[in-house]
Amino acid sequence: MTTLSLEQELNPWEAQAARFDFAAQKLNLDDGLWKILRYPTREIIVHIPVAMDDGRMEVFTGFRVQHSIARGPAKGGVRYSPDVTLDEVRALASWMTWKCAVVNIPFGGAKGGIIVDPKKTQHVRTRKAHAPLHRRAD
């Protein structure tokens, strides 16, 4: 396995991709299949306006990544964090793909993320920000 730089190791997507490439090489995975499985099937970025209780408008950025739908509909929750990134959501979606495949669950992998601090935002408002990520069925 190629040694990753500290910057690559700290980036969840790059760290996941390096591990996938290593496993694909060990399995002699077909190049075409490697290209399909290495990258997400779909990614969306949304900017969600939410009216807060005090009358202010806040706009939250959200991500939804479907890594694979080859085994069935994409499965994965939503991460709420002020530090969530698209690369983190990509990595989590791909790991969900592998977890479902390993235990033979007929689902693909997906994940969502919203850049918000849930400790500083009311639960109801956070749920309103969550809704646009699920309007379009995985």
C-alpha positions as a Markdown table, in Angstrom:
| # | Residue | x | y | z |
|---|---|---|---|---|
| 1 | Met | 0.0 | 0.0 | 0.0 |
| 2 | Thr | 1.3 | 3.4 | -0.9 |
| 3 | Thr | 2.1 | 5.5 | 2.1 |
| 4 | Leu | -0.3 | 8.5 | 2.4 |
| 5 | Ser | 0.8 | 11.9 | 3.4 |
| 6 | Leu | -0.6 | 13.4 | 6.6 |
| 7 | Glu | -2.8 | 15.7 | 4.5 |
| 8 | Gln | -4.2 | 12.7 | 2.6 |
| 9 | Glu | -4.7 | 10.7 | 5.7 |
| 10 | Leu | -6.6 | 13.5 | 7.4 |
| 11 | Asn | -8.9 | 13.8 | 4.4 |
| 12 | Pro | -11.5 | 11.1 | 4.8 |
| 13 | Trp | -12.3 | 10.7 | 1.1 |
| 14 | Glu | -8.6 | 10.4 | 0.1 |
| 15 | Ala | -7.9 | 8.0 | 2.9 |
| 16 | Gln | -10.9 | 5.9 | 1.8 |
| 17 | Ala | -9.9 | 6.0 | -1.8 |
| 18 | Ala | -6.4 | 4.8 | -1.1 |
| 19 | Arg | -7.7 | 1.9 | 0.9 |
| 20 | Phe | -10.2 | 1.0 | -1.9 |
| 21 | Asp | -7.4 | 1.2 | -4.5 |
| 22 | Phe | -5.3 | -1.2 | -2.3 |
| 23 | Ala | -8.1 | -3.7 | -1.9 |
| 24 | Ala | -9.0 | -3.5 | -5.6 |
| 25 | Gln | -5.4 | -4.2 | -6.6 |
| 26 | Lys | -5.2 | -7.2 | -4.2 |
| 27 | Leu | -8.5 | -8.5 | -5.7 |
| 28 | Asn | -7.4 | -8.0 | -9.3 |
| 29 | Leu | -10.6 | -6.0 | -9.8 |
| 30 | Asp | -11.5 | -5.3 | -13.4 |
| 31 | Asp | -10.5 | -1.8 | -14.4 |
| 32 | Gly | -14.0 | -1.0 | -15.6 |
| 33 | Leu | -15.5 | -2.1 | -12.3 |
| 34 | Trp | -12.8 | -0.2 | -10.4 |
| 35 | Lys | -13.8 | 3.0 | -12.2 |
| 36 | Ile | -17.5 | 2.5 | -11.4 |
| 37 | Leu | -17.0 | 1.7 | -7.7 |
| 38 | Arg | -14.3 | 4.3 | -7.0 |
| 39 | Tyr | -16.5 | 7.3 | -7.4 |
| 40 | Pro | -20.0 | 8.2 | -6.1 |
| 41 | Thr | -23.0 | 7.7 | -8.4 |
| 42 | Arg | -24.6 | 11.0 | -7.4 |
| 43 | Glu | -23.8 | 14.1 | -5.3 |
| 44 | Ile | -25.9 | 17.1 | -4.5 |
| 45 | Ile | -25.2 | 20.3 | -2.6 |
| 46 | Val | -28.1 | 22.3 | -1.3 |
| 47 | His | -28.4 | 25.7 | 0.4 |
| 48 | Ile | -31.4 | 25.6 | 2.7 |
| 49 | Pro | -33.0 | 28.8 | 4.0 |
| 50 | Val | -34.6 | 28.4 | 7.4 |
| 51 | Ala | -36.6 | 31.0 | 9.3 |
| 52 | Met | -35.3 | 30.9 | 12.9 |
| 53 | Asp | -37.5 | 31.5 | 16.0 |
| 54 | Asp | -36.1 | 35.0 | 16.5 |
| 55 | Gly | -37.1 | 36.0 | 13.0 |
| 56 | Arg | -33.6 | 35.8 | 11.4 |
| 57 | Met | -33.0 | 33.8 | 8.2 |
| 58 | Glu | -30.2 | 31.3 | 8.2 |
| 59 | Val | -28.9 | 29.4 | 5.2 |
| 60 | Phe | -27.5 | 26.0 | 5.9 |
| 61 | Thr | -25.4 | 24.1 | 3.4 |
| 62 | Gly | -26.1 | 20.4 | 3.0 |
| 63 | Phe | -24.7 | 17.5 | 1.1 |
| 64 | Arg | -26.2 | 14.2 | -0.1 |
| 65 | Val | -24.0 | 11.6 | -1.6 |
| 66 | Gln | -25.1 | 8.3 | -3.1 |
| 67 | His | -22.0 | 6.2 | -3.5 |
| 68 | Ser | -23.7 | 3.2 | -5.1 |
| 69 | Ile | -27.2 | 1.9 | -6.0 |
| 70 | Ala | -26.0 | -1.3 | -7.7 |
| 71 | Arg | -27.3 | -3.6 | -4.9 |
| 72 | Gly | -30.5 | -1.6 | -4.2 |
| 73 | Pro | -31.6 | 1.8 | -2.9 |
| 74 | Ala | -29.0 | 3.9 | -1.2 |
| 75 | Lys | -29.0 | 3.7 | 2.6 |
| 76 | Gly | -27.5 | 6.2 | 5.0 |
| 77 | Gly | -28.3 | 8.9 | 7.6 |
| 78 | Val | -27.6 | 12.5 | 8.0 |
| 79 | Arg | -24.6 | 14.0 | 9.9 |
| 80 | Tyr | -25.2 | 17.4 | 11.6 |
| 81 | Ser | -21.9 | 19.1 | 12.4 |
| 82 | Pro | -20.4 | 22.6 | 12.0 |
| 83 | Asp | -17.3 | 20.8 | 10.6 |
| 84 | Val | -18.9 | 18.3 | 8.1 |
| 85 | Thr | -17.4 | 18.4 | 4.6 |
| 86 | Leu | -18.4 | 17.0 | 1.2 |
| 87 | Asp | -15.3 | 14.8 | 1.4 |
| 88 | Glu | -16.3 | 13.4 | 4.7 |
| 89 | Val | -19.9 | 12.6 | 3.4 |
| 90 | Arg | -18.4 | 11.0 | 0.3 |
| 91 | Ala | -16.2 | 8.7 | 2.5 |
| 92 | Leu | -19.1 | 7.8 | 4.8 |
| 93 | Ala | -21.3 | 7.0 | 1.8 |
| 94 | Ser | -18.7 | 4.7 | 0.3 |
| 95 | Trp | -18.1 | 3.0 | 3.7 |
| 96 | Met | -21.9 | 2.3 | 3.9 |
| 97 | Thr | -21.7 | 0.7 | 0.4 |
| 98 | Trp | -18.9 | -1.7 | 1.6 |
| 99 | Lys | -20.7 | -2.4 | 5.0 |
| 100 | Cys | -23.9 | -3.4 | 3.3 |
| 101 | Ala | -22.1 | -5.5 | 0.7 |
| 102 | Val | -20.0 | -7.4 | 3.4 |
| 103 | Val | -23.1 | -8.4 | 5.4 |
| 104 | Asn | -25.1 | -9.0 | 2.2 |
| 105 | Ile | -27.8 | -6.4 | 2.8 |
| 106 | Pro | -29.5 | -5.4 | -0.5 |
| 107 | Phe | -28.8 | -1.7 | -0.2 |
| 108 | Gly | -26.3 | 0.7 | -1.6 |
| 109 | Gly | -24.5 | 3.3 | 0.4 |
| 110 | Ala | -25.4 | 7.0 | 0.9 |
| 111 | Lys | -24.9 | 9.7 | 3.5 |
| 112 | Gly | -26.0 | 13.2 | 4.1 |
| 113 | Gly | -24.5 | 16.1 | 6.0 |
| 114 | Ile | -25.6 | 19.5 | 7.1 |
| 115 | Ile | -23.2 | 22.2 | 8.2 |
| 116 | Val | -24.9 | 23.2 | 11.4 |
| 117 | Asp | -24.1 | 23.1 | 15.1 |
| 118 | Pro | -27.1 | 21.2 | 16.5 |
| 119 | Lys | -26.2 | 22.3 | 20.1 |
| 120 | Lys | -26.8 | 25.9 | 19.0 |
| 121 | Thr | -29.9 | 25.3 | 16.8 |
| 122 | Gln | -33.3 | 24.2 | 18.0 |
| 123 | His | -34.3 | 20.7 | 17.1 |
| 124 | Val | -37.3 | 21.7 | 15.1 |
| 125 | Arg | -35.2 | 24.1 | 13.0 |
| 126 | Thr | -32.6 | 21.5 | 12.4 |
| 127 | Arg | -35.3 | 19.1 | 11.1 |
| 128 | Lys | -36.6 | 21.8 | 8.7 |
| 129 | Ala | -33.1 | 22.0 | 7.3 |
| 130 | His | -32.9 | 18.2 | 7.0 |
| 131 | Ala | -36.1 | 17.9 | 4.9 |
| 132 | Pro | -34.7 | 19.1 | 1.4 |
| 133 | Leu | -32.1 | 16.3 | 1.6 |
| 134 | His | -34.9 | 13.7 | 1.5 |
| 135 | Arg | -37.4 | 15.2 | -0.8 |
| 136 | Arg | -35.8 | 13.2 | -3.6 |
| 137 | Ala | -35.8 | 9.6 | -2.7 |
| 138 | Asp | -32.6 | 7.7 | -2.7 |
